[in-house]
């Protein structure tokens, strides 16, 4: 299992758009809009929205682990509402200015007052009712429960096994200091891609579980995650 210092690893460009989109359950086109911006037509000609997420390597179009977290947090808003990039950017800047937070989408303060203020401001901009804002807040909290902070820095991300919020499982983890930031089993640290490749090559779940000294359910989770991605 490849490991190295987390210092700097979270900022390192390493994920292509398609790969990152799989990990956070987004379409590549959506993630491209969020990280590279998007053109749109007006009566006076074509204009362009700037990106919401500052991609780690714009020239090579590579995202960092921190970018994954930012995209994951933003995707929480897509569950109930279409994301308006201008409103999102305005709400983020408002909260960062009011609370003096550097990068809101990476801040552990999202779990507290900053998150409430962000949802309130975003809801006002897109004209969502108080009850609608409460629903957004609950969804955001469910997404934030899959992010782990250590010393005020993002340290781990537990992606959804499949699309939807009804799967509480956290058997898969992505850490910037483990296996070069690739998805692994939370128990054992084995690459989900390696497990799935061996399964596709004909090895049984029971044989893999025995080889890695893991339960069959852990092996199934790895395969389910890779297939859903």
N, C-alpha and C positions, 0 to 999 in steps of 0.2 A: 504494500500500500504506500503510495507516494505521499509524503507530507513535507511541509516546509513552513517557515514562519508566516503567520497571518499578517505581519506587518508589511504593508504594500501589496499583498496578494489580492486583497479585495478591490484594489484599484486597477489591477493589471488587465489590459485588453486581452480577451481570450475566447469570447463567444461570438460566432457569426449570428446574423439576424435570425436565420431559420432555426438554428440550434437554441438560441435564447428564447425564441417564441414558443418552442416545444416545452421548455422547462416551466414557463409561466402561463401556459395554456392560452396563448394569443395567436392570432393569425400573423404571419410575417409582415403582411401589408400594414396591419395596425401598428405593430411595433416599429416598423420603418417610419411611419408618420410621427410617432412619438419621439423618435430619436434623431430623425433627419429632417423633419418638417414635412409640409404638404402644400402643394399648389392648389389654388382654387380660382375659379373664374368669376369676374365681376363685370359690370357694365363697362367699366373703363379698361378692362384687360385682365390679364392673369396676375394674381398676387400669390404670396406664399406665407403660410403660417410658420413661424420659427418652431423648432422642436421644444417639447416640454422637458425631455430628459437630455442632459448633456452627455453624449456618448463618449466612451473612453478614447476611442480611436476613430475619428470621423472618416479619415482618408481610407482606412482599411475596413471600415464599417464593423468594428469589433466592439462588443460590450464587455464591461467588467462585471464582477460579482455585485458590486454596488448598483450598477445599472439594472441587474436582474431584480434586486429588491425594489428599486424605484418603479419598475414596470409592474411588479407584483402588486404593490400598493395601489397604483393607478388602476389596475384591472379590477379592483374591488368596486370601483364606481361604475363599471360596465354592467354589473349584475342587474341593476335596476334602471340605469340611465345611460343614454348615449353620451359619450364624452365629448364635450365642446372644448377644444384645445385652448381657445382664448380664455374661457371661464376658468379652466383648470389653472392655467398659468397665472391669471389674475389672483385667484384664491391663494395659490402657493406663495406668491410674492407678498401678498397682504399679511399672511401669518408670519412669514420669515421676517418681515419688517417690524410687525407689532411685537413679536416675541424674541426678536434678535436671534433667530435660528439660521444657521448656514444653509443646510440642505434639508428641507423639511421632510422629504420622502424617505430620508435615511435616519431621521431622528427618533430616539426612543420616546420623545415627548409626544409623538403621535398617539401613544397609548393613553395620554392624559389630556391636559387642557389644549394643547396644540391641535390634537385630532378633532376635538369638539369645535374649536374655532374654525378650523379648515372646513369641516362639513357644513357649519352654519353659513360661512361666507360663500361656499360653493353652491349651497342650496338657494341662497338669495339670488345669486347670479343667474341660475337656470330656473328660478321661480318654482321651487319645490316647497310644498307645505311643511309645517312643523312635524307632522307624522311621517312625511317622506324623508325628512332629515334624520329622524330617529332611526328609520329603516336603514339609511345609508350608514349611520354610525355603527349599527349592529353588524352590518356586513363588513365594514372596515375593521372592526375589532376581530372578527373571525379570521380575516386575512392576516392581521398583525400577530395573531397567536402563532402563526407559522414562521415568524421571524424571531431570531434570538440575538440579543445585544449583549456584548461583553465589554465592559469599560467604555460604554457609550458608543461602541462601534458595532456594526452588523457583523455577526460571526457565523451564523448558520441560517439556513432556509429549508423548511420542510414543505416541498411542493405537493400540490394535490395529486392524488393517484389518478384521478379522472376529473373531467369537467363537472363542477357542481360543488355546493357547500355541504352536502349531506354526508361527506366521508371524513370523519374525524381522524383517520389514520395518519400517523407521523412516522411511518417505518422507513421512509426514504428521506435522505438529507443531502443538501448541497452545502459544502463548506469551502471557502477559498483556500484553506490550508490542508485540504485532504484530496488526494487523487486529482490534483490539478483542477479542482473546482468542478469535477464531474459528479453526477448523482451516484450515491452509494447507499447501501443499507445502513440505517442508523445503528443497528446492532451488528458489529463485525467490520463495517467499513468496506465491504466488498462492492465492486463496481456493478451497478445494475445492468449495464451493457454486456459485461463479461458473462454474468449469469444467464442472461437471455440468449446470448450467442451459443453458449453451451447447451442450453435447453433446445434451441432450434437445430443444433447439430445432432440431437437424438438422446441426450442424457435425460434421465427422469428427474422429476422434482425430488423424489426420495433420495436418489443418488447424490444430487447436488447438495441437499440439506445435510447429508451425512459427511460429504467432503468438506463442507465449510463449518460443520458443527453448529448448524442453525436449524430452526424448526421449519417444516414445510411451508407454513404461512409466510415466513419471511421471504422464501424463494418465490412464492406466488406473487407477493407484493412487488418484488423486483420486476418480474415478467409483466405483471399488469401495468406497472408504471411505464415501462418501455413501450408496450403495445399501445397504451393510451397516448403516449407522446408521439 
